[in-house]
Amino acid sequence: MNRKRRRERGFFLADVLMGILMVGMLASVLAVSLTRFHAARERLASDRTAADAAHRTLIAVRMKQIAPEIADVSIVTKDHDANWISVTATCRGRSVTLLGMASDGGGS
């Protein structure tokens, strides 16, 4: 009888250790996935900020207004008559380039 009880106690200890090990592994997988999620969210936010800055600059140039003062935005003409321009904006190391017409081209 004493021997049977000792076996049951050992089996219970192995179950507890396996459960703790599995919970630890799940917690580590969750921590890694949350870290990757936050990094991806930051990259997307930086991309969106850069795209918004480039878009606002492209609209201002197209409307023949002064381009807004936004840090890390450059305007480059693409061809000899300067109808097409390329606007590149950078935010926290992430850059976005938009290509568009500088004017209507209707001779105005």
C-alpha positions in Angstrom: 0.0 0.0 0.0 2.8 2.3 0.9 4.5 1.6 -2.4 1.4 2.4 -4.4 1.0 5.8 -2.7 4.6 6.7 -3.5 4.0 6.0 -7.2 0.9 8.2 -7.2 2.8 11.0 -5.6 5.6 10.8 -8.2 3.1 10.8 -11.0 1.3 13.9 -9.6 4.7 15.7 -9.3 5.5 14.9 -13.0 2.1 16.3 -14.0 2.6 19.5 -12.1 6.0 20.0 -13.6 4.7 19.4 -17.1 1.9 21.8 -16.6 4.2 24.5 -15.3 6.5 23.9 -18.3 3.7 24.2 -20.8 2.3 27.4 -19.2 5.9 28.8 -19.4 6.2 28.0 -23.0 2.8 29.5 -23.9 3.8 32.6 -21.9 7.0 33.0 -23.9 5.2 32.5 -27.2 2.7 35.2 -26.2 5.5 37.6 -25.2 7.3 37.1 -28.5 4.1 37.6 -30.5 3.2 40.8 -28.6 6.6 42.2 -29.2 6.3 41.6 -32.9 2.8 43.0 -33.0 4.0 46.3 -31.3 7.0 46.6 -33.7 4.7 46.0 -36.7 2.2 48.6 -35.4 5.1 51.2 -35.0 6.3 50.5 -38.6 2.8 50.9 -40.0 2.3 54.1 -38.1 5.6 55.5 -39.4 4.6 54.5 -43.0 1.2 56.1 -42.6 2.7 59.4 -41.3 5.2 59.5 -44.1 2.6 58.8 -46.7 0.3 61.5 -45.3 3.2 64.0 -45.4 4.0 63.1 -49.0 0.3 63.3 -50.0 -0.2 66.7 -48.4 3.0 68.0 -50.2 1.9 66.6 -53.5 -1.5 68.2 -53.2 0.0 71.6 -52.3 2.4 71.5 -55.3 -0.5 70.4 -57.6 -2.7 73.3 -56.4 0.3 75.6 -57.0 0.5 76.5 -53.4 3.5 76.6 -51.1 4.4 73.1 -49.9 3.8 72.7 -46.1 6.8 72.8 -43.9 7.2 69.1 -43.0 10.5 67.7 -41.9 12.2 65.1 -44.1 10.2 65.8 -47.3 11.9 66.2 -50.6 10.5 67.2 -54.0 12.2 66.0 -57.2 11.1 66.8 -60.7 11.1 63.7 -63.0 11.2 65.0 -66.5 12.4 68.1 -68.5 9.0 70.0 -68.5 8.5 69.3 -64.8 4.9 68.0 -65.2 5.7 64.9 -63.2 7.2 65.1 -59.7 8.3 62.6 -57.1 7.7 63.5 -53.5 9.6 61.4 -50.9 8.8 61.7 -47.2 10.6 60.0 -44.3 9.3 59.4 -40.8 11.4 57.5 -38.2 13.5 55.8 -40.9 10.5 54.7 -43.0 10.2 56.4 -46.4 7.4 56.7 -48.8 7.6 58.0 -52.4 4.6 59.3 -54.3 4.6 60.2 -58.0 2.1 62.7 -59.5 1.5 65.5 -61.9 2.7 69.0 -60.7 0.0 70.8 -62.6 -3.2 70.2 -64.6 -1.3 70.5 -67.8 -4.1 72.6 -69.3 -1.9 75.6 -69.9 -3.1 77.6 -66.9 
